[in-house]
């Protein structure tokens, strides 16, 4: 009887540990998609009338990692931004075959010069043509306040791409 109880306890402990371990890791780990062809983002932006939030990052940038892990990945995981923004990133030191918003090949130096980029992380809020439609966010200061800045920039960008929807939404709220 003791051996049976001991074996059952061991199995119960194993399955409990396995289930707790499975719960500790989210099944769908969100990842900020690294892009090399911006014309794909442009098409999605145009079709869905969504702004593009483009993170410019670098491989060994701890602030880029912080921004991605504390702000962007939770945004993707929540699902709340699926119909509000397209989130992607360009890793400046890992983009060999970059294509611009028209699908034309470009080098990283020309591309970063176009946007006057010199600091990572930098968040750009763009339309389907690659035009900045909101003030960029450069660097990371207080991470606790950063989410509000990003959310505000997304809302402002959406208003520029969907001006009629804001009027309709305000009319519904007034009723």
LINDA-V6380 format. One record per pair of residues at least 24 apart in sequence whose ideal C-beta (glycine too) atoms are under 10 Angstrom apart, sorted by the first residue. I is the first residue (numbers start at 1). J is the second residue. If there is no record, write none. Layout:
# LINDA-V6380
i->I j->J
i->I j->J
This chain:
# LINDA-V6380
i->26 j->73
i->26 j->77
i->28 j->76
i->28 j->77
i->29 j->73
i->29 j->76
i->29 j->77
i->30 j->68
i->30 j->69
i->30 j->72
i->30 j->73
i->30 j->74
i->30 j->75
i->30 j->76
i->30 j->77
i->30 j->78
i->30 j->79
i->30 j->87
i->31 j->68
i->31 j->72
i->31 j->73
i->31 j->76
i->31 j->89
i->32 j->57
i->32 j->64
i->32 j->67
i->32 j->68
i->32 j->69
i->32 j->71
i->32 j->72
i->32 j->73
i->32 j->75
i->32 j->76
i->32 j->87
i->32 j->88
i->32 j->89
i->33 j->76
i->33 j->86
i->33 j->87
i->33 j->88
i->33 j->89
i->34 j->88
i->34 j->89
i->34 j->90
i->34 j->91
i->34 j->94
i->34 j->95
i->35 j->86
i->35 j->88
i->35 j->89
i->35 j->90
i->35 j->91
i->35 j->95
i->35 j->98
i->35 j->99
i->36 j->90
i->36 j->91
i->36 j->94
i->36 j->95
i->36 j->96
i->36 j->97
i->36 j->98
i->36 j->99
i->37 j->97
i->37 j->98
i->37 j->99
i->37 j->100
i->37 j->101
i->37 j->103
i->37 j->105
i->38 j->88
i->38 j->90
i->38 j->98
i->38 j->99
i->38 j->100
i->38 j->101
i->38 j->102
i->38 j->103
i->38 j->104
i->38 j->106
i->38 j->111
i->38 j->126
i->38 j->128
i->38 j->130
i->39 j->99
i->39 j->100
i->39 j->101
i->39 j->102
i->39 j->103
i->39 j->104
i->39 j->128
i->39 j->130
i->40 j->86
i->40 j->88
i->40 j->99
i->40 j->101
i->40 j->103
i->41 j->86
i->41 j->87
i->41 j->88
i->41 j->101
i->41 j->126
i->41 j->128
i->41 j->130
i->42 j->86
i->42 j->99
i->42 j->100
i->42 j->101
i->42 j->102
i->42 j->103
i->42 j->126
i->42 j->127
i->42 j->128
i->42 j->129
i->42 j->130
i->43 j->101
i->43 j->103
i->43 j->128
i->44 j->86
i->44 j->88
i->44 j->128
i->45 j->85
i->45 j->86
i->45 j->101
i->45 j->126
i->45 j->127
i->45 j->128
i->45 j->129
i->45 j->130
i->45 j->161
i->46 j->127
i->46 j->128
i->46 j->129
i->46 j->161
i->47 j->128
i->48 j->82
i->48 j->83
i->48 j->84
i->48 j->85
i->48 j->86
i->48 j->128
i->48 j->161
i->49 j->83
i->49 j->127
i->49 j->128
i->49 j->158
i->49 j->161
i->49 j->162
i->49 j->165
i->50 j->81
i->50 j->82
i->50 j->83
i->50 j->84
i->50 j->85
i->50 j->86
i->50 j->87
i->50 j->127
i->50 j->128
i->50 j->154
i->50 j->157
i->50 j->158
i->50 j->161
i->50 j->162
i->51 j->84
i->51 j->85
i->51 j->86
i->51 j->87
i->51 j->124
i->51 j->125
i->51 j->126
i->51 j->127
i->51 j->128
i->51 j->133
i->51 j->134
i->51 j->153
i->51 j->154
i->51 j->155
i->51 j->156
i->51 j->157
i->51 j->158
i->51 j->159
i->51 j->160
i->51 j->161
i->51 j->162
i->52 j->85
i->52 j->86
i->52 j->87
i->52 j->88
i->52 j->101
i->52 j->124
i->52 j->125
i->52 j->126
i->52 j->127
i->52 j->128
i->52 j->130
i->52 j->133
i->52 j->157
i->53 j->81
i->53 j->84
i->53 j->85
i->53 j->86
i->53 j->87
i->53 j->88
i->53 j->89
i->53 j->123
i->53 j->124
i->53 j->125
i->53 j->126
i->53 j->134
i->53 j->137
i->53 j->150
i->53 j->153
i->53 j->154
i->53 j->157
i->54 j->86
i->54 j->87
i->54 j->88
i->54 j->89
i->54 j->90
i->54 j->115
i->54 j->122
i->54 j->123
i->54 j->124
i->54 j->125
i->54 j->126
i->54 j->130
i->54 j->132
i->54 j->136
i->55 j->87
i->55 j->88
i->55 j->89
i->55 j->90
i->55 j->91
i->55 j->120
i->55 j->121
i->55 j->122
i->55 j->123
i->55 j->124
i->55 j->137
i->56 j->89
i->56 j->90
i->56 j->91
i->56 j->92
i->56 j->95
i->56 j->111
i->56 j->112
i->56 j->115
i->56 j->117
i->56 j->118
i->56 j->119
i->56 j->120
i->56 j->121
i->56 j->122
i->56 j->123
i->56 j->124
i->56 j->136
i->56 j->138
i->57 j->89
i->57 j->90
i->57 j->91
i->57 j->92
i->57 j->93
i->57 j->94
i->57 j->120
i->57 j->121
i->57 j->122
i->57 j->123
i->58 j->90
i->58 j->91
i->58 j->92
i->58 j->93
i->58 j->94
i->58 j->119
i->58 j->120
i->58 j->121
i->59 j->91
i->59 j->92
i->59 j->93
i->59 j->94
i->59 j->120
i->60 j->93
i->60 j->120
i->61 j->91
i->61 j->92
i->61 j->93
i->61 j->119
i->61 j->120
i->61 j->121
i->61 j->140
i->62 j->140
i->63 j->119
i->63 j->120
i->63 j->121
i->63 j->139
i->63 j->140
i->63 j->141
i->63 j->143
i->64 j->89
i->64 j->91
i->64 j->92
i->64 j->120
i->64 j->121
i->64 j->122
i->64 j->140
i->65 j->121
i->66 j->121
i->66 j->140
i->66 j->143
i->66 j->146
i->67 j->120
i->67 j->121
i->67 j->122
i->67 j->123
i->67 j->137
i->67 j->139
i->67 j->140
i->67 j->143
i->67 j->146
i->67 j->150
i->68 j->121
i->69 j->143
i->70 j->140
i->70 j->143
i->70 j->144
i->70 j->146
i->70 j->147
i->71 j->121
i->71 j->123
i->71 j->140
i->71 j->143
i->71 j->146
i->71 j->147
i->71 j->149
i->71 j->150
i->71 j->151
i->72 j->121
i->72 j->123
i->72 j->147
i->72 j->150
i->74 j->147
i->75 j->147
i->75 j->150
i->75 j->151
i->75 j->154
i->80 j->151
i->81 j->150
i->81 j->151
i->81 j->154
i->83 j->158
i->84 j->151
i->84 j->154
i->84 j->155
i->84 j->157
i->84 j->158
i->85 j->125
i->85 j->150
i->85 j->151
i->85 j->153
i->85 j->154
i->85 j->155
i->85 j->157
i->85 j->158
i->86 j->126
i->86 j->128
i->87 j->123
i->87 j->150
i->87 j->154
i->89 j->121
i->89 j->123
i->90 j->117
i->90 j->120
i->90 j->122
i->90 j->124
i->91 j->120
i->92 j->117
i->92 j->120
i->92 j->122
i->93 j->120
i->100 j->130
i->101 j->126
i->101 j->127
i->101 j->128
i->101 j->129
i->101 j->130
i->101 j->131
i->102 j->129
i->102 j->130
i->123 j->149
i->123 j->150
i->123 j->153
i->123 j->154
i->124 j->153
i->125 j->150
i->125 j->153
i->125 j->154
i->125 j->156
i->125 j->157
i->125 j->158
i->125 j->160
i->126 j->157
i->127 j->157
i->127 j->160
i->127 j->161
i->128 j->161
i->131 j->160
i->132 j->157
i->133 j->157
i->133 j->158
i->133 j->159
i->133 j->160
i->133 j->161
i->134 j->158
i->134 j->159
i->134 j->160
